[in-house]
Amino acid sequence: MPEKQLWEKTQDELTEDERILVENNDNLYLSVYNNTVDRMFEITQEMKKFMADYPYRSQDEIRDPKEIKVMAHFFNPASEQDWIVTEYYDTQNGEHYFYGCARLFNDIGWEWGVLPSLEELKSINLGPAFGYLRLERDLSVNVGDSLYETMMGIDADGLYDLGLMEKPYEKDISLIDMEKMKLQAFRDMVDEETYYKCVHYMLQEKGTLEDFFDYDRYYYDREDSFDENFIDEYYETHEFPGIDQVFEEIVNEPSENKGIENVSPFGRIMEKDFGKEL
């Protein structure tokens, strides 16, 4: 096989022998990776049709996220940064600009606005600290998918930020939001099993999820430190039933023991109730 032919391939085009060769050659691997990402940013015929059908602000009057159509979702593989295209904005100096929603910082959440050009997103390289990763297109999102489907796969709470879904509770909003933010910050610090072990510990030893909301006293202080050794030592002498069973316990827990109505210990509305207001 000519060497040039291999250098111009994408990851999906490699045979098993070629894959082994590429994985053992850093320069080849980087070339194939860049070819793969470049292919993600190509404007397909489907995208061109979407751009013609959904010009700037053409979906403004649609309030149902299940009816808002999406062209693509681009994301930063090294952090929670996302761009969802819902409309075509303009072509300027050969660059394609779109309108949609984006999440750039966790503490701000999702916002509507004109997005960076497709070419600018394609050019971003995260550098050697992140293995020269680049922004990518979410291949699980197809042209014409709904914003609801897309957002549910990324961050269901983003629909609140965008004003497309109302929260099903009216009182104690500031308290609930505060607890949700604290719990999400806590969950971001640890792996999933450790998180559910903490939930299980609180349910078994402290009795209610209301106690779990007050987790600052037990696990998390203002210096963002977390004592994983405590949980490890606890489960050396106690049985952990597993993530699925703990989740089942949470869902089936009597409502009077949940502390704050409708709020789950993973900082959002129980998924089995999510979307009933649509």
C-alpha positions as CSV (number, residue, x, y, z in Angstrom):
1,M,0.0,0.0,0.0
2,P,1.4,3.4,-0.9
3,E,2.3,5.4,2.3
4,K,0.3,8.4,1.1
5,Q,-2.9,6.3,0.9
6,L,-2.7,5.4,4.6
7,W,-1.9,8.9,5.7
8,E,-5.0,10.2,3.9
9,K,-7.4,7.7,5.6
10,T,-9.8,8.3,8.4
11,Q,-10.3,6.0,11.4
12,D,-13.4,4.3,10.0
13,E,-11.5,3.4,6.8
14,L,-8.6,1.6,8.4
15,T,-8.3,-2.2,8.3
16,E,-7.3,-4.1,11.4
17,D,-3.7,-4.3,10.2
18,E,-3.7,-0.6,9.4
19,R,-5.1,0.2,12.7
20,I,-2.3,-1.6,14.5
21,L,0.3,0.2,12.4
22,V,-1.3,3.6,13.0
23,E,-1.6,3.1,16.8
24,N,2.2,2.4,16.9
25,N,3.1,5.5,14.9
26,D,2.4,8.9,16.6
27,N,2.7,10.9,13.4
28,L,0.4,8.5,11.5
29,Y,-2.1,8.4,14.3
30,L,-2.3,12.2,14.4
31,S,-2.7,12.4,10.7
32,V,-5.6,9.8,10.7
33,Y,-7.2,11.6,13.7
34,N,-7.1,15.0,11.9
35,N,-8.5,13.4,8.7
36,T,-11.3,12.0,10.8
37,V,-12.1,15.3,12.4
38,D,-11.9,17.2,9.1
39,R,-14.5,14.8,7.7
40,M,-16.8,15.6,10.6
41,F,-16.8,19.3,9.6
42,E,-17.7,18.7,5.9
43,I,-21.0,20.4,4.9
44,T,-23.1,17.5,3.5
45,Q,-26.1,17.8,1.2
46,E,-28.3,17.2,4.2
47,M,-26.7,20.2,5.9
48,K,-27.1,22.4,2.8
49,K,-30.8,21.5,2.7
50,F,-31.2,22.3,6.4
51,M,-29.5,25.7,5.9
52,A,-32.0,26.5,3.2
53,D,-35.0,25.3,5.2
54,Y,-34.0,27.0,8.5
55,P,-32.6,30.5,8.0
56,Y,-31.7,32.8,10.9
57,R,-34.4,33.0,13.7
58,S,-36.9,30.9,11.7
59,Q,-37.7,28.7,14.7
60,D,-38.1,31.6,17.2
61,E,-41.8,31.1,17.7
62,I,-41.5,27.4,18.4
63,R,-41.6,26.8,22.2
64,D,-41.8,23.0,22.1
65,P,-38.2,21.6,22.1
66,K,-39.5,18.5,20.5
67,E,-40.4,20.6,17.4
68,I,-37.2,22.6,17.2
69,K,-34.9,21.0,14.6
70,V,-31.1,20.7,15.0
71,M,-28.4,20.5,12.3
72,A,-25.5,19.4,14.4
73,H,-23.9,19.3,17.8
74,F,-20.2,20.2,18.2
75,F,-18.4,19.6,21.5
76,N,-15.0,19.9,23.3
77,P,-13.9,16.3,24.1
78,A,-11.8,17.6,27.0
79,S,-14.4,19.7,28.9
80,E,-18.2,20.5,29.0
81,Q,-18.3,23.0,26.1
82,D,-21.0,22.5,23.5
83,W,-22.5,24.2,20.4
84,I,-25.9,23.1,19.0
85,V,-26.8,24.5,15.6
86,T,-30.5,25.2,15.0
87,E,-30.4,27.7,12.2
88,Y,-28.2,29.1,9.4
89,Y,-27.1,32.6,10.0
90,D,-24.8,33.8,7.2
91,T,-21.7,33.2,5.1
92,Q,-19.1,35.9,5.5
93,N,-15.6,35.8,3.8
94,G,-16.2,32.1,3.0
95,E,-17.0,31.2,6.6
96,H,-20.3,29.7,7.6
97,Y,-22.0,31.1,10.7
98,F,-25.0,29.6,12.5
99,Y,-27.5,30.4,15.2
100,G,-28.2,28.1,18.1
101,C,-27.4,27.5,21.7
102,A,-24.1,27.0,23.5
103,R,-22.7,26.1,26.8
104,L,-19.2,27.5,27.5
105,F,-19.0,27.6,31.3
106,N,-20.7,25.4,33.8
107,D,-21.7,28.3,36.1
108,I,-23.5,30.2,33.2
109,G,-25.3,27.3,31.6
110,W,-26.8,27.3,28.1
111,E,-27.5,30.5,26.1
112,W,-29.0,31.3,22.7
113,G,-26.9,33.3,20.2
114,V,-24.9,33.4,17.0
115,L,-22.3,30.7,17.1
116,P,-18.7,30.8,15.9
117,S,-18.2,30.0,12.3
118,L,-17.9,26.3,11.3
119,E,-14.4,27.0,10.1
120,E,-13.4,28.6,13.4
121,L,-14.7,25.6,15.4
122,K,-12.8,23.3,13.0
123,S,-9.5,25.2,13.5
124,I,-9.5,25.0,17.3
125,N,-6.7,22.7,18.6
126,L,-6.4,22.0,22.3
127,G,-2.6,21.7,22.2
128,P,-0.1,19.2,23.5
129,A,-1.6,19.2,27.1
130,F,-4.7,17.5,25.7
131,G,-3.0,15.3,23.1
132,Y,-3.7,17.8,20.2
133,L,-7.5,17.0,20.5
134,R,-9.8,19.2,18.4
135,L,-13.5,20.0,18.7
136,E,-15.7,17.3,17.2
137,R,-19.1,16.8,15.8
138,D,-21.4,14.4,17.8
139,L,-22.1,11.6,15.3
140,S,-25.0,10.4,17.3
141,V,-27.0,13.6,16.4
142,N,-28.5,13.5,12.9
143,V,-29.5,16.4,10.7
144,G,-33.2,17.1,11.6
145,D,-33.1,15.6,15.1
146,S,-35.1,17.6,17.7
147,L,-33.5,19.9,20.2
148,Y,-35.2,17.8,22.9
149,E,-33.6,14.6,21.7
150,T,-30.2,16.3,21.4
151,M,-30.3,18.1,24.7
152,M,-31.5,14.9,26.6
153,G,-28.3,13.2,25.4
154,I,-26.1,16.1,26.6
155,D,-27.7,18.0,29.5
156,A,-31.4,17.7,30.2
157,D,-31.3,20.7,32.5
158,G,-30.2,22.8,29.6
159,L,-33.8,23.0,28.5
160,Y,-34.5,25.0,31.7
161,D,-31.6,27.4,30.9
162,L,-33.0,28.0,27.4
163,G,-36.5,28.8,28.7
164,L,-38.1,25.8,26.8
165,M,-39.2,23.9,29.9
166,E,-40.7,25.1,33.2
167,K,-39.6,23.6,36.5
168,P,-42.4,21.5,38.0
169,Y,-42.1,23.2,41.4
170,E,-42.8,26.8,42.4
171,K,-41.7,27.1,46.0
172,D,-38.2,27.0,47.6
173,I,-36.6,27.5,44.2
174,S,-33.5,29.2,45.5
175,L,-32.9,26.4,48.1
176,I,-33.5,23.7,45.5
177,D,-31.2,25.4,42.9
178,M,-28.5,25.8,45.5
179,E,-28.7,22.1,46.5
180,K,-28.7,21.0,42.8
181,M,-25.5,23.1,42.1
182,K,-23.8,21.7,45.2
183,L,-24.7,18.1,44.4
184,Q,-23.6,18.5,40.8
185,A,-20.3,20.0,41.9
186,F,-19.8,17.1,44.2
187,R,-20.7,14.5,41.6
188,D,-18.2,16.1,39.1
189,M,-15.5,15.4,41.7
190,V,-15.8,11.7,41.9
191,D,-16.5,8.6,39.8
192,E,-20.0,7.2,39.5
193,E,-19.5,4.3,41.8
194,T,-18.1,6.5,44.6
195,Y,-21.0,8.9,44.2
196,Y,-23.6,6.1,44.6
197,K,-21.6,4.7,47.5
198,C,-22.0,8.1,49.2
199,V,-25.7,8.1,48.5
200,H,-26.1,4.6,49.8
201,Y,-24.1,5.4,52.9
202,M,-26.4,8.4,53.7
203,L,-29.6,6.4,53.0
204,Q,-28.4,3.5,55.3
205,E,-26.7,5.4,58.1
206,K,-28.5,8.8,58.1
207,G,-32.0,7.8,57.1
208,T,-33.1,10.5,54.6
209,L,-31.9,12.2,51.4
210,E,-32.4,15.5,53.2
211,D,-29.3,14.5,55.2
212,F,-27.5,13.8,52.0
213,F,-28.3,17.4,50.8
214,D,-26.3,18.5,53.8
215,Y,-23.3,16.6,52.6
216,D,-20.9,19.5,53.3
217,R,-20.5,18.2,56.8
218,Y,-19.5,14.8,55.7
219,Y,-17.7,14.9,52.3
220,Y,-17.1,18.3,50.9
221,D,-15.6,21.4,52.4
222,R,-14.9,24.9,51.0
223,E,-11.4,23.8,49.8
224,D,-13.1,21.3,47.4
225,S,-11.5,18.4,49.2
226,F,-13.0,15.0,49.4
227,D,-12.1,12.1,51.7
228,E,-12.5,9.0,49.5
229,N,-10.6,6.9,52.0
230,F,-13.5,7.2,54.4
231,I,-15.9,5.6,51.8
232,D,-13.4,2.9,50.8
233,E,-12.8,1.9,54.5
234,Y,-16.6,1.9,55.1
235,Y,-17.3,-0.5,52.3
236,E,-14.5,-2.9,53.4
237,T,-16.8,-3.9,56.2
238,H,-20.2,-3.1,54.6
239,E,-21.8,-4.5,51.4
240,F,-22.5,-2.1,48.5
241,P,-25.5,-3.4,46.6
242,G,-24.5,-1.8,43.3
243,I,-25.4,1.3,41.4
244,D,-28.6,-0.1,39.9
245,Q,-30.0,-1.2,43.2
246,V,-29.2,2.1,44.9
247,F,-30.9,3.9,42.1
248,E,-33.9,1.7,42.6
249,E,-33.9,2.5,46.3
250,I,-33.8,6.3,45.5
251,V,-36.7,6.1,43.0
252,N,-38.9,4.0,45.4
253,E,-38.1,5.9,48.6
254,P,-41.2,7.2,50.3
255,S,-41.7,10.9,49.3
256,E,-41.8,12.0,53.0
257,N,-38.1,10.9,53.2
258,K,-36.9,12.8,50.2
259,G,-36.3,16.1,52.0
260,I,-37.1,18.3,49.0
261,E,-40.0,17.1,46.8
262,N,-39.1,15.8,43.3
263,V,-35.4,16.3,43.6
264,S,-33.1,13.4,43.2
265,P,-29.7,13.0,44.8
266,F,-28.0,13.4,41.5
267,G,-29.1,17.0,41.4
268,R,-32.0,17.0,38.9
269,I,-35.6,16.0,38.5
270,M,-36.2,12.3,38.5
271,E,-35.9,11.2,34.9
272,K,-39.1,9.1,35.0
273,D,-41.0,12.4,35.6
274,F,-38.9,14.6,33.2
275,G,-40.8,16.0,30.3
276,K,-44.4,15.6,31.6
277,E,-44.9,19.3,31.2
278,L,-44.3,19.2,27.4
